[in-house]
Amino acid sequence: MLKLIRTIHTIIWCILVSAVIYTLLAGIFNWQNWILWLAIILIVTEGSVLFIHKFTCPLTTMAKRLVKNETEAYGLYLPKWFEPYNRKRYFACIFGLGVILILYNNFWR
């Protein structure tokens, strides 16, 4: 069950990181399409889920219940060296910059 949770968590993480990067690229290159709006909806939905769960991913919470040692409950299949850089605030800043660029391109340019 833990492997299933980690796999699902990793897939969702990849989709959300792609959405954050796409939002930034859309802001830089002034892209306006349905993919941009889908990306924004996905990120806002993720933010809402994290807010509801006190900024803790519910999949990580599920994984913690399945293991004795909490360090084993890290919910993603990512290299260990990447863990310190996988922070919500980094992705929030990148997403915020993308949104600011999108707003700039649409209203002040």
C-alpha positions as CSV (number, residue, x, y, z in Angstrom):
1,M,0.0,0.0,0.0
2,L,2.9,2.4,0.8
3,K,4.3,1.9,-2.7
4,L,0.9,2.7,-4.2
5,I,0.6,5.9,-2.2
6,R,4.2,7.0,-3.1
7,T,3.5,6.3,-6.8
8,I,0.3,8.3,-6.8
9,H,2.0,11.1,-4.8
10,T,4.9,11.2,-7.3
11,I,2.6,11.3,-10.3
12,I,0.6,14.2,-8.7
13,W,3.8,16.0,-7.8
14,C,5.1,15.7,-11.4
15,I,1.8,17.1,-12.8
16,L,1.8,20.0,-10.3
17,V,5.4,20.9,-10.9
18,S,4.7,20.8,-14.6
19,A,1.8,23.2,-14.0
20,V,4.0,25.6,-12.0
21,I,6.6,25.6,-14.7
22,Y,4.0,26.0,-17.5
23,T,2.5,29.0,-15.6
24,L,5.9,30.7,-15.5
25,L,6.6,30.0,-19.1
26,A,3.2,31.3,-20.1
27,G,4.0,34.5,-18.2
28,I,7.4,34.8,-19.9
29,F,6.2,34.1,-23.4
30,N,2.7,35.6,-23.1
31,W,0.8,32.3,-23.8
32,Q,-2.9,32.4,-23.3
33,N,-4.6,29.0,-23.8
34,W,-6.7,26.4,-22.0
35,I,-3.6,24.6,-20.7
36,L,-2.6,27.8,-18.8
37,W,-6.0,27.9,-17.1
38,L,-5.9,24.2,-16.3
39,A,-2.5,24.7,-14.7
40,I,-3.8,27.6,-12.6
41,I,-6.9,25.6,-11.5
42,L,-4.7,22.6,-10.6
43,I,-2.3,24.8,-8.5
44,V,-5.2,26.6,-6.7
45,T,-6.9,23.3,-6.0
46,E,-3.6,21.9,-4.5
47,G,-3.2,25.1,-2.4
48,S,-6.8,24.6,-1.2
49,V,-6.2,21.0,-0.2
50,L,-3.0,22.0,1.6
51,F,-4.8,24.8,3.4
52,I,-7.6,22.5,4.5
53,H,-5.0,20.0,5.8
54,K,-2.9,22.6,7.7
55,F,-0.3,22.7,4.9
56,T,0.5,19.0,5.2
57,C,-0.2,16.7,2.2
58,P,-2.9,14.2,3.0
59,L,-0.9,11.5,1.1
60,T,2.1,12.0,3.3
61,T,-0.2,11.7,6.3
62,M,-1.5,8.4,5.0
63,A,2.0,7.2,4.3
64,K,3.1,8.0,7.9
65,R,0.3,5.8,9.3
66,L,1.7,2.8,7.4
67,V,5.2,3.0,8.6
68,K,6.9,2.8,12.0
69,N,9.7,5.3,11.2
70,E,8.5,8.7,9.9
71,T,11.5,9.2,7.7
72,E,10.4,6.2,5.6
73,A,7.1,7.9,5.0
74,Y,8.5,10.5,2.6
75,G,5.9,10.3,0.0
76,L,7.8,10.8,-3.3
77,Y,10.1,8.8,-5.4
78,L,12.7,11.5,-5.7
79,P,16.4,11.3,-5.2
80,K,17.5,12.0,-1.6
81,W,19.7,14.9,-2.8
82,F,16.6,16.7,-4.2
83,E,14.6,16.6,-0.9
84,P,16.0,19.9,0.5
85,Y,14.9,21.7,-2.7
86,N,11.4,20.3,-2.8
87,R,9.7,23.0,-0.8
88,K,6.2,24.4,-1.2
89,R,7.5,28.0,-0.8
90,Y,9.9,27.6,-3.8
91,F,7.1,26.4,-6.1
92,A,4.8,29.1,-4.7
93,C,7.3,31.8,-5.6
94,I,7.8,30.4,-9.1
95,F,4.0,30.2,-9.5
96,G,3.5,33.7,-8.1
97,L,6.1,35.1,-10.5
98,G,4.3,33.4,-13.4
99,V,1.0,34.9,-12.4
100,I,2.5,38.4,-12.0
101,L,4.0,38.1,-15.5
102,I,0.6,37.0,-16.9
103,L,-1.2,39.9,-15.2
104,Y,1.5,42.3,-16.5
105,N,1.2,41.0,-20.0
106,N,-2.6,41.3,-20.0
107,F,-3.2,44.6,-18.1
108,W,-0.1,46.8,-18.1
109,R,1.6,46.1,-21.4
